[in-house]
Structures are given as structure tokens and as C-alpha cells.
């Protein structure tokens, strides 16, 4: 996932990013577009954009006994424990498949 755009809008504007890789398949496939809402409501199971260890990543937010974790849907990717929700910069509210409008999906 590439870095979100620097829009100068104080992070309040909804923006779109292209999914790179297969770590979130089958829900999000390589090349699909996700729409991110900064400051959206976070809950267990939300798909989020986070900045962890100097990299931007799309993951599913999961509540654990000790706090929160970020997890990929595909095996072989490490879970990332979060001390708090500061690394989370937005919630996926929609996905679009370029050229396949009927495959779009909303998450709110």
C-alpha cells in the first residue's frame, strides 16, 4: 500500500488508495480501490489503514485480551500488536473494483 495523499486537509477528507499485494485476500484483491475515512468509527473487525514500523498497511482490526491487533486475512503475515489506536489513520468505508461497478461494496 502506498502512502495516503498529502491533501493539506488536516486528514479530515475521505481518500482512495489502490490495494497492493494479496495479504487481505479474498476481501481485498490486488488492484482494487479502497475508500478510507480518516477518523471513522473503529470497532473489532473494522478494516483499517495503519502506519506501523514506518510502513502503511491495510489490515483488519481485532480486539484481544491485552488490547488491539492488526491482522492480515491471508496466512503467513504476522499479527501486529498495538499499544493503542494511534497508528490507525482511517477506516475502509468502501471498495471498488476498476471496471466492475457491480462488485463495489460498502462497509458502513
C-alpha positions in Angstrom: 0.0 0.0 0.0 1.4 3.4 -0.9 1.2 6.4 1.5 -2.0 8.3 1.6 -2.1 11.5 -0.3 -1.0 14.7 1.4 -4.0 16.8 0.7 -3.4 19.6 3.2 -6.9 19.0 4.5 -5.8 18.1 8.1 -6.7 14.5 7.4 -10.4 15.0 7.5 -11.2 14.3 3.9 -12.1 10.9 2.6 -9.5 9.5 0.1 -8.9 6.4 -2.0 -5.9 4.0 -2.3 -5.1 1.1 -4.5 -4.6 -2.3 -2.8 -1.1 -3.8 -3.5 -0.4 -7.4 -2.7 -2.6 -10.3 -1.5 -2.4 -10.1 2.3 -6.0 -9.1 2.6 -7.5 -11.5 0.0 -10.2 -12.6 -0.5 -11.9 -9.5 0.8 -9.5 -7.0 -0.9 -7.6 -8.1 -4.0 -4.6 -6.7 -5.6 -5.6 -3.7 -7.8 -8.9 -2.9 -6.1 -9.6 0.6 -4.8 -10.4 1.2 -1.1 -12.0 4.4 0.1 -10.7 5.5 3.5 -12.4 7.7 6.1 -9.9 9.3 8.5 -11.4 9.4 12.0 -14.1 6.9 11.2 -15.6 4.8 14.0 -13.3 1.9 15.0 -14.5 -1.4 16.2 -13.5 -5.0 16.4 -13.4 -6.3 12.8 -13.0 -3.0 11.0 -10.7 -2.8 8.0 -8.3 0.0 8.6 -5.3 1.8 7.2 -2.4 1.9 9.7 1.1 3.2 9.8 3.3 0.7 11.6 7.1 0.3 11.7 7.4 3.0 9.0 5.1 1.4 6.5 1.4 1.9 5.6 -0.7 -1.2 5.7 -4.3 -2.3 5.2 -5.4 -4.8 7.9 -8.3 -5.9 10.0 -8.5 -4.5 13.5 -9.1 -7.1 16.2 -9.7 -6.7 19.9 -7.7 -9.1 22.1 -7.5 -9.7 25.8 -4.5 -7.4 26.0 -5.6 -4.6 23.6 -5.8 -4.4 19.8 -4.0 -6.2 17.0 -3.8 -5.8 13.2 -4.2 -8.9 11.2 -4.0 -10.0 7.6 -6.7 -12.3 6.2 -4.0 -14.4 4.4 -1.8 -16.7 6.5 1.9 -16.1 6.6 1.7 -12.5 7.7 2.4 -11.5 11.3 -0.1 -10.0 13.6 0.8 -6.6 14.9 0.0 -5.8 18.5 -0.9 -2.2 19.1 -0.3 -0.4 22.4 -3.2 1.9 21.4 -5.0 3.0 18.3 -2.7 5.9 17.4 -1.2 4.0 14.4 -4.7 3.7 12.8 -5.3 6.6 10.4 -8.6 5.6 8.8 -11.4 3.1 8.3 -12.3 1.4 5.0 -15.8 2.6 4.1 -16.0 1.2 0.5 -14.1 -0.8 -2.1 -14.3 -0.6 -5.8 -13.2 -2.9 -8.5 -12.0 -0.9 -11.5 -14.2 -1.6 -14.5 -16.6 -3.8 -12.4 -19.1 -1.4 -10.8 -21.4 -4.1 -9.6 -18.6 -5.6 -7.5 -18.3 -2.4 -5.3 -19.0 -2.9 -1.7 -19.7 -0.6 1.3 -18.5 -1.2 4.8 -20.7 1.3 6.7 
